[in-house]
Amino acid sequence: MARKTSRKPKKPARKTVAKPLAKARKGKAARVKDLKQRVKADTRAAAGAIPQWTPAEVEEAFRRFQAAEPEPKTELQYVDPFTLLVAVVLSAQATDAGVNKATPALFAAADTPEKMAALGEDRVRGLIKTIGLFRTKAKNVVALSQRLVAEHGGAVPRSREALEALPGVGRKTANVVLNSAFGEHTIAVDTHIFRVGNRTGLASGKTPLEVEEKLEQAIPAHYKRHAHHWLILHGRYTCVARKPLCEKCIIADLCKWPGKTTA
C-alpha cells in the first residue's frame, strides 16, 4: 500500500517591488564626479543656479519614464482608500518597506474607520511600534478614523481640503491619496521628488510646494497621472542622495546637474 504523504500548503507568491527606472539607459553615458564636486553641484542646484529644462526636454524625459514603466504603482501595500490613507500617514519619516511590515497585522485587526476607531489608540500603538514616531501616528490614525466616521460616513473624502483637515494629514499625504486612490493628477513632493526636481533642473524650488507648483506647470497633462510615481522611483533607486547612479540613469543626457559628466 502506497504511503500517504502530506503536502505543505504553498505559500502565496511574494510580491516583488519593481525598480523600473534603473533599466538600460538611453542617450549618452554618464558618470558622477568626486564627492567634493558632487556636494558643490548639489549646492548650486538647490540655489536654482543651474539651467532649467525646456518643454521638449521635459516631454522626452517623461516619454522615457513611460516607456520604462507604463503603469507605476506606489510601493505601499493597501486595498482601498482608507488603508492607503493610513499607510501614507504611517510612512511619514519612515520607509515604505517598514510600513509594509506593520500594516498586515494592523489591517487584519481593523481595515475600516469604524474598526480602527473601536480598536483604540493603545492597540494600534502596539501593532505599529516598529515604525518611527509610532505613538503620535497611533493617535492620528485613531483620531482620523473617528473623524471619517463622524463627518464623512466612514468614507475617505475626495477633496484636498477635507483630507488636509484630518489629523496627521498634510498636503503631501492628501496628494498621494488623491492620486493613487482616486486617479487625480496630483504630485506629492516628498524628499525624493524634491531632490530630483532641484538636482536635475526639472523644477527648482526652496520648498516642496514651490517644486510641486513648478512640476505642475512643466509636466505635460498626458503624463501627470503617473508623474508622481515615476519621479519618486527615480529618486529612490537612481537619483539617490549621496551618490546618484548616473551611469544607469535613463535621463542622464537631459539632466543639468553639474555633479556628473556625459560623454
Rosetta blueprint (number, residue, H / E / L):
1 M L
2 A L
3 R L
4 K L
5 T L
6 S L
7 R L
8 K L
9 P L
10 K L
11 K L
12 P L
13 A L
14 R L
15 K L
16 T L
17 V L
18 A L
19 K L
20 P H
21 L H
22 A H
23 K L
24 A L
25 R L
26 K L
27 G L
28 K L
29 A L
30 A E
31 R E
32 V E
33 K L
34 D L
35 L H
36 K H
37 Q H
38 R H
39 V H
40 K H
41 A H
42 D H
43 T H
44 R H
45 A H
46 A H
47 A L
48 G L
49 A L
50 I L
51 P L
52 Q L
53 W L
54 T L
55 P H
56 A H
57 E H
58 V H
59 E H
60 E H
61 A H
62 F H
63 R H
64 R H
65 F H
66 Q H
67 A H
68 A H
69 E L
70 P L
71 E L
72 P L
73 K L
74 T L
75 E L
76 L L
77 Q L
78 Y L
79 V L
80 D L
81 P H
82 F H
83 T H
84 L H
85 L H
86 V H
87 A H
88 V H
89 V H
90 L H
91 S L
92 A L
93 Q L
94 A L
95 T L
96 D H
97 A H
98 G H
99 V H
100 N H
101 K H
102 A H
103 T H
104 P H
105 A H
106 L H
107 F H
108 A H
109 A H
110 A L
111 D L
112 T L
113 P H
114 E H
115 K H
116 M H
117 A H
118 A H
119 L H
120 G L
121 E H
122 D H
123 R H
124 V H
125 R H
126 G H
127 L H
128 I L
129 K L
130 T L
131 I L
132 G L
133 L L
134 F H
135 R H
136 T H
137 K H
138 A H
139 K H
140 N H
141 V H
142 V H
143 A H
144 L H
145 S H
146 Q H
147 R H
148 L H
149 V H
150 A H
151 E H
152 H H
153 G L
154 G L
155 A L
156 V L
157 P L
158 R L
159 S L
160 R H
161 E H
162 A H
163 L H
164 E H
165 A L
166 L L
167 P L
168 G L
169 V L
170 G L
171 R H
172 K H
173 T H
174 A H
175 N H
176 V H
177 V H
178 L H
179 N H
180 S H
181 A H
182 F H
183 G L
184 E L
185 H L
186 T L
187 I L
188 A L
189 V L
190 D L
191 T H
192 H H
193 I H
194 F H
195 R H
196 V H
197 G H
198 N H
199 R H
200 T H
201 G L
202 L L
203 A L
204 S L
205 G L
206 K L
207 T L
208 P H
209 L H
210 E H
211 V H
212 E H
213 E H
214 K H
215 L H
216 E H
217 Q H
218 A H
219 I L
220 P L
221 A H
222 H H
223 Y H
224 K H
225 R H
226 H H
227 A H
228 H H
229 H H
230 W H
231 L H
232 I H
233 L H
234 H H
235 G H
236 R H
237 Y H
238 T L
239 C L
240 V L
241 A L
242 R L
243 K L
244 P L
245 L L
246 C H
247 E H
248 K H
249 C L
250 I L
251 I L
252 A L
253 D L
254 L L
255 C L
256 K L
257 W L
258 P L
259 G L
260 K E
261 T E
262 T E
263 A L
